[in-house]
């Protein structure tokens, strides 16, 4: 799942969220765009399991 967040005309942040990691890129809105910061953060196993459980609760079940 990817997101693009814009803060006015000067800054754009792209987020990519996977099962195990969150990746981000912070761009300066110039021509061409310049990368100011980038990185990734691992999602710990207990948090991943909690997030999966929350997603399962939101789904409808047919009995």
mmCIF file as Biopython writes it, N, C-alpha, C and O atoms, coordinates in Angstrom:
data_model
#
loop_
_atom_site.group_PDB
_atom_site.id
_atom_site.type_symbol
_atom_site.label_atom_id
_atom_site.label_alt_id
_atom_site.label_comp_id
_atom_site.label_asym_id
_atom_site.label_entity_id
_atom_site.label_seq_id
_atom_site.pdbx_PDB_ins_code
_atom_site.Cartn_x
_atom_site.Cartn_y
_atom_site.Cartn_z
_atom_site.occupancy
_atom_site.B_iso_or_equiv
_atom_site.auth_seq_id
_atom_site.auth_asym_id
_atom_site.pdbx_PDB_model_num
ATOM 1   N N  . UNK A ? 1  ? 0.857   -1.153  0.000   1.0 0.0 1  A 1 
ATOM 2   C CA . UNK A ? 1  ? 0.000   0.000   0.000   1.0 0.0 1  A 1 
ATOM 3   C C  . UNK A ? 1  ? 0.907   1.220   0.000   1.0 0.0 1  A 1 
ATOM 4   O O  . UNK A ? 1  ? 1.847   1.295   0.791   1.0 0.0 1  A 1 
ATOM 5   N N  . UNK A ? 2  ? 0.633   2.172   -0.877  1.0 0.0 2  A 1 
ATOM 6   C CA . UNK A ? 2  ? 1.454   3.369   -0.964  1.0 0.0 2  A 1 
ATOM 7   C C  . UNK A ? 2  ? 0.636   4.630   -0.772  1.0 0.0 2  A 1 
ATOM 8   O O  . UNK A ? 2  ? -0.537  4.688   -1.140  1.0 0.0 2  A 1 
ATOM 9   N N  . UNK A ? 3  ? 1.263   5.631   -0.195  1.0 0.0 3  A 1 
ATOM 10  C CA . UNK A ? 3  ? 0.622   6.921   0.037   1.0 0.0 3  A 1 
ATOM 11  C C  . UNK A ? 3  ? 1.534   8.026   -0.474  1.0 0.0 3  A 1 
ATOM 12  O O  . UNK A ? 3  ? 2.758   7.905   -0.409  1.0 0.0 3  A 1 
ATOM 13  N N  . UNK A ? 4  ? 0.955   9.080   -0.973  1.0 0.0 4  A 1 
ATOM 14  C CA . UNK A ? 4  ? 1.700   10.278  -1.329  1.0 0.0 4  A 1 
ATOM 15  C C  . UNK A ? 4  ? 1.069   11.424  -0.547  1.0 0.0 4  A 1 
ATOM 16  O O  . UNK A ? 4  ? -0.122  11.701  -0.691  1.0 0.0 4  A 1 
ATOM 17  N N  . UNK A ? 5  ? 1.867   12.083  0.277   1.0 0.0 5  A 1 
ATOM 18  C CA . UNK A ? 5  ? 1.389   13.180  1.117   1.0 0.0 5  A 1 
ATOM 19  C C  . UNK A ? 5  ? 2.116   14.443  0.691   1.0 0.0 5  A 1 
ATOM 20  O O  . UNK A ? 5  ? 3.343   14.452  0.585   1.0 0.0 5  A 1 
ATOM 21  N N  . UNK A ? 6  ? 1.366   15.507  0.449   1.0 0.0 6  A 1 
ATOM 22  C CA . UNK A ? 6  ? 1.955   16.769  0.018   1.0 0.0 6  A 1 
ATOM 23  C C  . UNK A ? 6  ? 1.763   17.822  1.097   1.0 0.0 6  A 1 
ATOM 24  O O  . UNK A ? 6  ? 0.666   17.992  1.631   1.0 0.0 6  A 1 
ATOM 25  N N  . UNK A ? 7  ? 2.839   18.525  1.411   1.0 0.0 7  A 1 
ATOM 26  C CA . UNK A ? 7  ? 2.808   19.614  2.383   1.0 0.0 7  A 1 
ATOM 27  C C  . UNK A ? 7  ? 3.058   20.917  1.632   1.0 0.0 7  A 1 
ATOM 28  O O  . UNK A ? 7  ? 4.193   21.383  1.525   1.0 0.0 7  A 1 
ATOM 29  N N  . UNK A ? 8  ? 1.980   21.494  1.117   1.0 0.0 8  A 1 
ATOM 30  C CA . UNK A ? 8  ? 2.127   22.729  0.345   1.0 0.0 8  A 1 
ATOM 31  C C  . UNK A ? 8  ? 2.848   22.469  -0.966  1.0 0.0 8  A 1 
ATOM 32  O O  . UNK A ? 8  ? 2.721   21.395  -1.554  1.0 0.0 8  A 1 
ATOM 33  N N  . UNK A ? 9  ? 3.595   23.448  -1.413  1.0 0.0 9  A 1 
ATOM 34  C CA . UNK A ? 9  ? 4.287   23.321  -2.695  1.0 0.0 9  A 1 
ATOM 35  C C  . UNK A ? 9  ? 5.737   22.888  -2.544  1.0 0.0 9  A 1 
ATOM 36  O O  . UNK A ? 9  ? 6.420   22.661  -3.542  1.0 0.0 9  A 1 
ATOM 37  N N  . UNK A ? 10 ? 6.217   22.771  -1.306  1.0 0.0 10 A 1 
ATOM 38  C CA . UNK A ? 10 ? 7.643   22.550  -1.111  1.0 0.0 10 A 1 
ATOM 39  C C  . UNK A ? 10 ? 8.043   21.120  -0.784  1.0 0.0 10 A 1 
ATOM 40  O O  . UNK A ? 10 ? 9.192   20.741  -1.012  1.0 0.0 10 A 1 
ATOM 41  N N  . UNK A ? 11 ? 7.129   20.319  -0.258  1.0 0.0 11 A 1 
ATOM 42  C CA . UNK A ? 11 ? 7.527   19.021  0.255   1.0 0.0 11 A 1 
ATOM 43  C C  . UNK A ? 11 ? 6.523   17.934  -0.107  1.0 0.0 11 A 1 
ATOM 44  O O  . UNK A ? 11 ? 5.311   18.138  -0.030  1.0 0.0 11 A 1 
ATOM 45  N N  . UNK A ? 12 ? 7.045   16.780  -0.504  1.0 0.0 12 A 1 
ATOM 46  C CA . UNK A ? 12 ? 6.229   15.599  -0.806  1.0 0.0 12 A 1 
ATOM 47  C C  . UNK A ? 12 ? 6.844   14.420  -0.066  1.0 0.0 12 A 1 
ATOM 48  O O  . UNK A ? 12 ? 8.061   14.238  -0.079  1.0 0.0 12 A 1 
ATOM 49  N N  . UNK A ? 13 ? 5.994   13.615  0.582   1.0 0.0 13 A 1 
ATOM 50  C CA . UNK A ? 13 ? 6.460   12.416  1.267   1.0 0.0 13 A 1 
ATOM 51  C C  . UNK A ? 13 ? 5.721   11.222  0.683   1.0 0.0 13 A 1 
ATOM 52  O O  . UNK A ? 13 ? 4.494   11.228  0.588   1.0 0.0 13 A 1 
ATOM 53  N N  . UNK A ? 14 ? 6.471   10.202  0.293   1.0 0.0 14 A 1 
ATOM 54  C CA . UNK A ? 14 ? 5.895   8.950   -0.188  1.0 0.0 14 A 1 
ATOM 55  C C  . UNK A ? 14 ? 6.104   7.881   0.866   1.0 0.0 14 A 1 
ATOM 56  O O  . UNK A ? 14 ? 7.222   7.683   1.341   1.0 0.0 14 A 1 
ATOM 57  N N  . UNK A ? 15 ? 5.033   7.188   1.235   1.0 0.0 15 A 1 
ATOM 58  C CA . UNK A ? 15 ? 5.091   6.086   2.199   1.0 0.0 15 A 1 
ATOM 59  C C  . UNK A ? 15 ? 4.661   4.802   1.515   1.0 0.0 15 A 1 
ATOM 60  O O  . UNK A ? 15 ? 3.673   4.784   0.782   1.0 0.0 15 A 1 
ATOM 61  N N  . UNK A ? 16 ? 5.399   3.732   1.753   1.0 0.0 16 A 1 
ATOM 62  C CA . UNK A ? 16 ? 5.012   2.408   1.291   1.0 0.0 16 A 1 
ATOM 63  C C  . UNK A ? 16 ? 4.969   1.500   2.509   1.0 0.0 16 A 1 
ATOM 64  O O  . UNK A ? 16 ? 5.963   1.352   3.219   1.0 0.0 16 A 1 
ATOM 65  N N  . UNK A ? 17 ? 3.814   0.895   2.745   1.0 0.0 17 A 1 
ATOM 66  C CA . UNK A ? 17 ? 3.633   0.037   3.919   1.0 0.0 17 A 1 
ATOM 67  C C  . UNK A ? 17 ? 3.444   -1.402  3.442   1.0 0.0 17 A 1 
ATOM 68  O O  . UNK A ? 17 ? 2.523   -1.708  2.685   1.0 0.0 17 A 1 
ATOM 69  N N  . UNK A ? 18 ? 4.323   -2.262  3.896   1.0 0.0 18 A 1 
ATOM 70  C CA . UNK A ? 18 ? 4.256   -3.690  3.596   1.0 0.0 18 A 1 
ATOM 71  C C  . UNK A ? 18 ? 3.990   -4.445  4.895   1.0 0.0 18 A 1 
ATOM 72  O O  . UNK A ? 18 ? 3.837   -3.827  5.948   1.0 0.0 18 A 1 
ATOM 73  N N  . UNK A ? 19 ? 3.933   -5.770  4.831   1.0 0.0 19 A 1 
ATOM 74  C CA . UNK A ? 19 ? 3.687   -6.577  6.025   1.0 0.0 19 A 1 
ATOM 75  C C  . UNK A ? 19 ? 4.797   -6.448  7.057   1.0 0.0 19 A 1 
ATOM 76  O O  . UNK A ? 19 ? 4.536   -6.543  8.256   1.0 0.0 19 A 1 
ATOM 77  N N  . UNK A ? 20 ? 6.016   -6.235  6.618   1.0 0.0 20 A 1 
ATOM 78  C CA . UNK A ? 20 ? 7.155   -6.277  7.521   1.0 0.0 20 A 1 
ATOM 79  C C  . UNK A ? 20 ? 7.942   -4.966  7.619   1.0 0.0 20 A 1 
ATOM 80  O O  . UNK A ? 20 ? 8.841   -4.856  8.453   1.0 0.0 20 A 1 
ATOM 81  N N  . UNK A ? 21 ? 7.623   -3.971  6.782   1.0 0.0 21 A 1 
ATOM 82  C CA . UNK A ? 21 ? 8.444   -2.761  6.735   1.0 0.0 21 A 1 
ATOM 83  C C  . UNK A ? 21 ? 7.628   -1.554  6.285   1.0 0.0 21 A 1 
ATOM 84  O O  . UNK A ? 21 ? 6.656   -1.691  5.541   1.0 0.0 21 A 1 
ATOM 85  N N  . UNK A ? 22 ? 8.032   -0.373  6.744   1.0 0.0 22 A 1 
ATOM 86  C CA . UNK A ? 22 ? 7.497   0.894   6.253   1.0 0.0 22 A 1 
ATOM 87  C C  . UNK A ? 22 ? 8.656   1.625   5.598   1.0 0.0 22 A 1 
ATOM 88  O O  . UNK A ? 22 ? 9.680   1.863   6.238   1.0 0.0 22 A 1 
ATOM 89  N N  . UNK A ? 23 ? 8.506   1.983   4.329   1.0 0.0 23 A 1 
ATOM 90  C CA . UNK A ? 23 ? 9.545   2.723   3.613   1.0 0.0 23 A 1 
ATOM 91  C C  . UNK A ? 23 ? 9.048   4.121   3.322   1.0 0.0 23 A 1 
ATOM 92  O O  . UNK A ? 23 ? 7.865   4.326   3.047   1.0 0.0 23 A 1 
ATOM 93  N N  . UNK A ? 24 ? 9.964   5.095   3.383   1.0 0.0 24 A 1 
ATOM 94  C CA . UNK A ? 24 ? 9.570   6.475   3.142   1.0 0.0 24 A 1 
ATOM 95  C C  . UNK A ? 24 ? 10.625  7.213   2.328   1.0 0.0 24 A 1 
ATOM 96  O O  . UNK A ? 24 ? 11.817  6.917   2.399   1.0 0.0 24 A 1 
ATOM 97  N N  . UNK A ? 25 ? 10.147  8.185   1.550   1.0 0.0 25 A 1 
ATOM 98  C CA . UNK A ? 25 ? 11.017  9.086   0.797   1.0 0.0 25 A 1 
ATOM 99  C C  . UNK A ? 25 ? 10.467  10.489  0.981   1.0 0.0 25 A 1 
ATOM 100 O O  . UNK A ? 25 ? 9.277   10.730  0.777   1.0 0.0 25 A 1 
ATOM 101 N N  . UNK A ? 26 ? 11.334  11.409  1.365   1.0 0.0 26 A 1 
ATOM 102 C CA . UNK A ? 26 ? 10.995  12.818  1.559   1.0 0.0 26 A 1 
ATOM 103 C C  . UNK A ? 26 ? 11.596  13.588  0.386   1.0 0.0 26 A 1 
ATOM 104 O O  . UNK A ? 26 ? 12.816  13.646  0.237   1.0 0.0 26 A 1 
ATOM 105 N N  . UNK A ? 27 ? 10.734  14.181  -0.451  1.0 0.0 27 A 1 
ATOM 106 C CA . UNK A ? 27 ? 11.192  14.872  -1.659  1.0 0.0 27 A 1 
ATOM 107 C C  . UNK A ? 27 ? 11.017  16.378  -1.538  1.0 0.0 27 A 1 
ATOM 108 O O  . UNK A ? 27 ? 10.029  16.858  -0.983  1.0 0.0 27 A 1 
ATOM 109 N N  . UNK A ? 28 ? 11.981  17.109  -2.061  1.0 0.0 28 A 1 
ATOM 110 C CA . UNK A ? 28 ? 11.839  18.549  -2.203  1.0 0.0 28 A 1 
ATOM 111 C C  . UNK A ? 28 ? 11.220  18.786  -3.580  1.0 0.0 28 A 1 
ATOM 112 O O  . UNK A ? 28 ? 11.716  18.275  -4.584  1.0 0.0 28 A 1 
ATOM 113 N N  . UNK A ? 29 ? 10.149  19.555  -3.623  1.0 0.0 29 A 1 
ATOM 114 C CA . UNK A ? 29 ? 9.389   19.757  -4.849  1.0 0.0 29 A 1 
ATOM 115 C C  . UNK A ? 29 ? 10.076  20.784  -5.755  1.0 0.0 29 A 1 
ATOM 116 O O  . UNK A ? 29 ? 9.678   21.947  -5.814  1.0 0.0 29 A 1 
ATOM 117 N N  . UNK A ? 30 ? 11.115  20.326  -6.454  1.0 0.0 30 A 1 
ATOM 118 C CA . UNK A ? 30 ? 11.819  21.163  -7.427  1.0 0.0 30 A 1 
ATOM 119 C C  . UNK A ? 30 ? 11.765  20.460  -8.776  1.0 0.0 30 A 1 
ATOM 120 O O  . UNK A ? 30 ? 11.182  19.382  -8.885  1.0 0.0 30 A 1 
ATOM 121 N N  . UNK A ? 31 ? 12.348  21.038  -9.778  1.0 0.0 31 A 1 
ATOM 122 C CA . UNK A ? 31 ? 12.373  20.404  -11.092 1.0 0.0 31 A 1 
ATOM 123 C C  . UNK A ? 31 ? 13.816  20.129  -11.474 1.0 0.0 31 A 1 
ATOM 124 O O  . UNK A ? 31 ? 14.516  21.081  -11.821 1.0 0.0 31 A 1 
ATOM 125 N N  . UNK A ? 32 ? 14.305  18.922  -11.437 1.0 0.0 32 A 1 
ATOM 126 C CA . UNK A ? 32 ? 13.641  17.667  -11.036 1.0 0.0 32 A 1 
ATOM 127 C C  . UNK A ? 32 ? 13.554  17.559  -9.510  1.0 0.0 32 A 1 
ATOM 128 O O  . UNK A ? 32 ? 14.298  18.235  -8.801  1.0 0.0 32 A 1 
ATOM 129 N N  . UNK A ? 33 ? 12.636  16.700  -8.994  1.0 0.0 33 A 1 
ATOM 130 C CA . UNK A ? 33 ? 12.516  16.530  -7.538  1.0 0.0 33 A 1 
ATOM 131 C C  . UNK A ? 33 ? 13.829  16.029  -6.941  1.0 0.0 33 A 1 
ATOM 132 O O  . UNK A ? 33 ? 14.525  15.215  -7.548  1.0 0.0 33 A 1 
ATOM 133 N N  . UNK A ? 34 ? 14.161  16.522  -5.747  1.0 0.0 34 A 1 
ATOM 134 C CA . UNK A ? 34 ? 15.393  16.120  -5.060  1.0 0.0 34 A 1 
ATOM 135 C C  . UNK A ? 34 ? 15.043  15.358  -3.788  1.0 0.0 34 A 1 
ATOM 136 O O  . UNK A ? 34 ? 14.189  15.786  -3.011  1.0 0.0 34 A 1 
ATOM 137 N N  . UNK A ? 35 ? 15.709  14.229  -3.585  1.0 0.0 35 A 1 
ATOM 138 C CA . UNK A ? 35 ? 15.504  13.429  -2.377  1.0 0.0 35 A 1 
ATOM 139 C C  . UNK A ? 35 ? 16.219  14.112  -1.219  1.0 0.0 35 A 1 
ATOM 140 O O  . UNK A ? 35 ? 17.422  14.362  -1.281  1.0 0.0 35 A 1 
ATOM 141 N N  . UNK A ? 36 ? 15.463  14.411  -0.158  1.0 0.0 36 A 1 
ATOM 142 C CA . UNK A ? 36 ? 16.054  15.003  1.034   1.0 0.0 36 A 1 
ATOM 143 C C  . UNK A ? 36 ? 16.325  13.963  2.107   1.0 0.0 36 A 1 
ATOM 144 O O  . UNK A ? 36 ? 17.293  14.078  2.858   1.0 0.0 36 A 1 
ATOM 145 N N  . UNK A ? 37 ? 15.470  12.946  2.182   1.0 0.0 37 A 1 
ATOM 146 C CA . UNK A ? 37 ? 15.613  11.936  3.219   1.0 0.0 37 A 1 
ATOM 147 C C  . UNK A ? 37 ? 14.915  10.671  2.741   1.0 0.0 37 A 1 
ATOM 148 O O  . UNK A ? 37 ? 13.878  10.748  2.081   1.0 0.0 37 A 1 
ATOM 149 N N  . UNK A ? 38 ? 15.470  9.511   3.067   1.0 0.0 38 A 1 
ATOM 150 C CA . UNK A ? 38 ? 14.807  8.248   2.750   1.0 0.0 38 A 1 
ATOM 151 C C  . UNK A ? 38 ? 15.218  7.217   3.771   1.0 0.0 38 A 1 
ATOM 152 O O  . UNK A ? 38 ? 16.244  7.347   4.439   1.0 0.0 38 A 1 
ATOM 153 N N  . UNK A ? 39 ? 14.405  6.198   3.880   1.0 0.0 39 A 1 
ATOM 154 C CA . UNK A ? 39 ? 14.738  5.140   4.824   1.0 0.0 39 A 1 
ATOM 155 C C  . UNK A ? 39 ? 13.625  4.126   4.950   1.0 0.0 39 A 1 
ATOM 156 O O  . UNK A ? 39 ? 12.610  4.189   4.256   1.0 0.0 39 A 1 
ATOM 157 N N  . UNK A ? 40 ? 13.843  3.194   5.853   1.0 0.0 40 A 1 
ATOM 158 C CA . UNK A ? 40 ? 12.835  2.185   6.124   1.0 0.0 40 A 1 
ATOM 159 C C  . UNK A ? 40 ? 12.878  1.811   7.589   1.0 0.0 40 A 1 
ATOM 160 O O  . UNK A ? 40 ? 13.911  1.925   8.249   1.0 0.0 40 A 1 
ATOM 161 N N  . UNK A ? 41 ? 11.747  1.367   8.081   1.0 0.0 41 A 1 
ATOM 162 C CA . UNK A ? 41 ? 11.626  0.972   9.476   1.0 0.0 41 A 1 
ATOM 163 C C  . UNK A ? 41 ? 10.936  -0.386  9.527   1.0 0.0 41 A 1 
ATOM 164 O O  . UNK A ? 41 ? 9.835   -0.556  9.004   1.0 0.0 41 A 1 
ATOM 165 N N  . UNK A ? 42 ? 11.594  -1.347  10.160  1.0 0.0 42 A 1 
ATOM 166 C CA . UNK A ? 42 ? 11.009  -2.678  10.274  1.0 0.0 42 A 1 
ATOM 167 C C  . UNK A ? 42 ? 9.868   -2.671  11.272  1.0 0.0 42 A 1 
ATOM 168 O O  . UNK A ? 42 ? 9.938   -2.008  12.308  1.0 0.0 42 A 1 
ATOM 169 N N  . UNK A ? 43 ? 8.815   -3.411  10.955  1.0 0.0 43 A 1 
ATOM 170 C CA . UNK A ? 43 ? 7.684   -3.574  11.860  1.0 0.0 43 A 1 
ATOM 171 C C  . UNK A ? 43 ? 7.942   -4.840  12.664  1.0 0.0 43 A 1 
ATOM 172 O O  . UNK A ? 43 ? 8.110   -5.918  12.094  1.0 0.0 43 A 1 
ATOM 173 N N  . UNK A ? 44 ? 7.973   -4.713  13.983  1.0 0.0 44 A 1 
ATOM 174 C CA . UNK A ? 44 ? 8.270   -5.862  14.845  1.0 0.0 44 A 1 
ATOM 175 C C  . UNK A ? 44 ? 7.165   -6.906  14.778  1.0 0.0 44 A 1 
ATOM 176 O O  . UNK A ? 44 ? 6.000   -6.583  14.548  1.0 0.0 44 A 1 
ATOM 177 N N  . UNK A ? 45 ? 7.543   -8.145  14.981  1.0 0.0 45 A 1 
ATOM 178 C CA . UNK A ? 45 ? 6.619   -9.271  14.856  1.0 0.0 45 A 1 
ATOM 179 C C  . UNK A ? 45 ? 5.359   -9.140  15.718  1.0 0.0 45 A 1 
ATOM 180 O O  . UNK A ? 45 ? 4.272   -9.381  15.193  1.0 0.0 45 A 1 
ATOM 181 N N  . UNK A ? 46 ? 5.429   -8.771  17.020  1.0 0.0 46 A 1 
ATOM 182 C CA . UNK A ? 46 ? 4.185   -8.646  17.805  1.0 0.0 46 A 1 
ATOM 183 C C  . UNK A ? 46 ? 3.237   -7.591  17.240  1.0 0.0 46 A 1 
ATOM 184 O O  . UNK A ? 46 ? 2.020   -7.775  17.252  1.0 0.0 46 A 1 
ATOM 185 N N  . UNK A ? 47 ? 3.791   -6.495  16.749  1.0 0.0 47 A 1 
ATOM 186 C CA . UNK A ? 47 ? 2.954   -5.453  16.164  1.0 0.0 47 A 1 
ATOM 187 C C  . UNK A ? 47 ? 2.317   -5.940  14.872  1.0 0.0 47 A 1 
ATOM 188 O O  . UNK A ? 47 ? 1.148   -5.655  14.613  1.0 0.0 47 A 1 
ATOM 189 N N  . UNK A ? 48 ? 3.075   -6.672  14.058  1.0 0.0 48 A 1 
ATOM 190 C CA . UNK A ? 48 ? 2.515   -7.217  12.810  1.0 0.0 48 A 1 
ATOM 191 C C  . UNK A ? 48 ? 1.337   -8.126  13.108  1.0 0.0 48 A 1 
ATOM 192 O O  . UNK A ? 48 ? 0.310   -8.053  12.433  1.0 0.0 48 A 1 
ATOM 193 N N  . UNK A ? 49 ? 1.476   -8.992  14.124  1.0 0.0 49 A 1 
ATOM 194 C CA . UNK A ? 49 ? 0.388   -9.902  14.472  1.0 0.0 49 A 1 
ATOM 195 C C  . UNK A ? 49 ? -0.828  -9.130  14.959  1.0 0.0 49 A 1 
ATOM 196 O O  . UNK A ? 49 ? -1.958  -9.475  14.615  1.0 0.0 49 A 1 
ATOM 197 N N  . UNK A ? 50 ? -0.608  -8.087  15.757  1.0 0.0 50 A 1 
ATOM 198 C CA . UNK A ? 50 ? -1.720  -7.265  16.238  1.0 0.0 50 A 1 
ATOM 199 C C  . UNK A ? 50 ? -2.445  -6.594  15.079  1.0 0.0 50 A 1 
ATOM 200 O O  . UNK A ? 50 ? -3.675  -6.549  15.056  1.0 0.0 50 A 1 
ATOM 201 N N  . UNK A ? 51 ? -1.689  -6.074  14.119  1.0 0.0 51 A 1 
ATOM 202 C CA . UNK A ? 51 ? -2.300  -5.413  12.961  1.0 0.0 51 A 1 
ATOM 203 C C  . UNK A ? 51 ? -3.100  -6.407  12.121  1.0 0.0 51 A 1 
ATOM 204 O O  . UNK A ? 51 ? -4.170  -6.070  11.615  1.0 0.0 51 A 1 
ATOM 205 N N  . UNK A ? 52 ? -2.588  -7.626  11.970  1.0 0.0 52 A 1 
ATOM 206 C CA . UNK A ? 52 ? -3.322  -8.646  11.216  1.0 0.0 52 A 1 
ATOM 207 C C  . UNK A ? 52 ? -4.627  -8.989  11.921  1.0 0.0 52 A 1 
ATOM 208 O O  . UNK A ? 52 ? -5.656  -9.171  11.270  1.0 0.0 52 A 1 
ATOM 209 N N  . UNK A ? 53 ? -4.591  -9.078  13.260  1.0 0.0 53 A 1 
ATOM 210 C CA . UNK A ? 53 ? -5.808  -9.379  14.015  1.0 0.0 53 A 1 
ATOM 211 C C  . UNK A ? 53 ? -6.839  -8.263  13.848  1.0 0.0 53 A 1 
ATOM 212 O O  . UNK A ? 53 ? -8.030  -8.543  13.715  1.0 0.0 53 A 1 
ATOM 213 N N  . UNK A ? 54 ? -6.406  -7.017  13.852  1.0 0.0 54 A 1 
ATOM 214 C CA . UNK A ? 54 ? -7.318  -5.893  13.659  1.0 0.0 54 A 1 
ATOM 215 C C  . UNK A ? 54 ? -7.950  -5.967  12.278  1.0 0.0 54 A 1 
ATOM 216 O O  . UNK A ? 54 ? -9.145  -5.715  12.129  1.0 0.0 54 A 1 
ATOM 217 N N  . UNK A ? 55 ? -7.156  -6.312  11.262  1.0 0.0 55 A 1 
ATOM 218 C CA . UNK A ? 55 ? -7.699  -6.426  9.897   1.0 0.0 55 A 1 
ATOM 219 C C  . UNK A ? 55 ? -8.726  -7.546  9.810   1.0 0.0 55 A 1 
ATOM 220 O O  . UNK A ? 55 ? -9.725  -7.411  9.104   1.0 0.0 55 A 1 
ATOM 221 N N  . UNK A ? 56 ? -8.496  -8.653  10.517  1.0 0.0 56 A 1 
ATOM 222 C CA . UNK A ? 56 ? -9.447  -9.762  10.485  1.0 0.0 56 A 1 
ATOM 223 C C  . UNK A ? 56 ? -10.760 -9.393  11.165  1.0 0.0 56 A 1 
ATOM 224 O O  . UNK A ? 56 ? -11.822 -9.838  10.731  1.0 0.0 56 A 1 
ATOM 225 N N  . UNK A ? 57 ? -10.703 -8.591  12.217  1.0 0.0 57 A 1 
ATOM 226 C CA . UNK A ? 57 ? -11.920 -8.166  12.932  1.0 0.0 57 A 1 
ATOM 227 C C  . UNK A ? 57 ? -12.796 -7.315  12.018  1.0 0.0 57 A 1 
ATOM 228 O O  . UNK A ? 57 ? -14.023 -7.403  12.078  1.0 0.0 57 A 1 
ATOM 229 N N  . UNK A ? 58 ? -12.177 -6.494  11.174  1.0 0.0 58 A 1 
ATOM 230 C CA . UNK A ? 58 ? -12.937 -5.600  10.308  1.0 0.0 58 A 1 
ATOM 231 C C  . UNK A ? 58 ? -13.631 -6.298  9.153   1.0 0.0 58 A 1 
ATOM 232 O O  . UNK A ? 58 ? -14.542 -5.727  8.555   1.0 0.0 58 A 1 
ATOM 233 N N  . UNK A ? 59 ? -13.219 -7.536  8.816   1.0 0.0 59 A 1 
ATOM 234 C CA . UNK A ? 59 ? -13.833 -8.256  7.702   1.0 0.0 59 A 1 
ATOM 235 C C  . UNK A ? 59 ? -15.147 -8.900  8.151   1.0 0.0 59 A 1 
ATOM 236 O O  . UNK A ? 59 ? -15.273 -9.365  9.283   1.0 0.0 59 A 1 
ATOM 237 N N  . UNK A ? 60 ? -16.123 -8.915  7.234   1.0 0.0 60 A 1 
ATOM 238 C CA . UNK A ? 60 ? -17.403 -9.546  7.560   1.0 0.0 60 A 1 
ATOM 239 C C  . UNK A ? 60 ? -17.269 -11.064 7.405   1.0 0.0 60 A 1 
ATOM 240 O O  . UNK A ? 60 ? -16.552 -11.562 6.537   1.0 0.0 60 A 1 
ATOM 241 N N  . UNK A ? 61 ? -17.967 -11.759 8.257   1.0 0.0 61 A 1 
ATOM 242 C CA . UNK A ? 61 ? -17.941 -13.214 8.216   1.0 0.0 61 A 1 
ATOM 243 C C  . UNK A ? 61 ? -19.326 -13.725 7.853   1.0 0.0 61 A 1 
ATOM 244 O O  . UNK A ? 61 ? -20.339 -13.245 8.362   1.0 0.0 61 A 1 
ATOM 245 N N  . UNK A ? 62 ? -19.346 -14.697 6.973   1.0 0.0 62 A 1 
ATOM 246 C CA . UNK A ? 62 ? -20.617 -15.319 6.608   1.0 0.0 62 A 1 
ATOM 247 C C  . UNK A ? 62 ? -20.686 -16.679 7.281   1.0 0.0 62 A 1 
ATOM 248 O O  . UNK A ? 62 ? -19.829 -17.530 7.043   1.0 0.0 62 A 1 
ATOM 249 N N  . UNK A ? 63 ? -21.683 -16.892 8.108   1.0 0.0 63 A 1 
ATOM 250 C CA . UNK A ? 63 ? -21.828 -18.171 8.829   1.0 0.0 63 A 1 
ATOM 251 C C  . UNK A ? 63 ? -22.671 -19.139 8.051   1.0 0.0 63 A 1 
ATOM 252 O O  . UNK A ? 63 ? -22.898 -20.261 8.503   1.0 0.0 63 A 1 
#
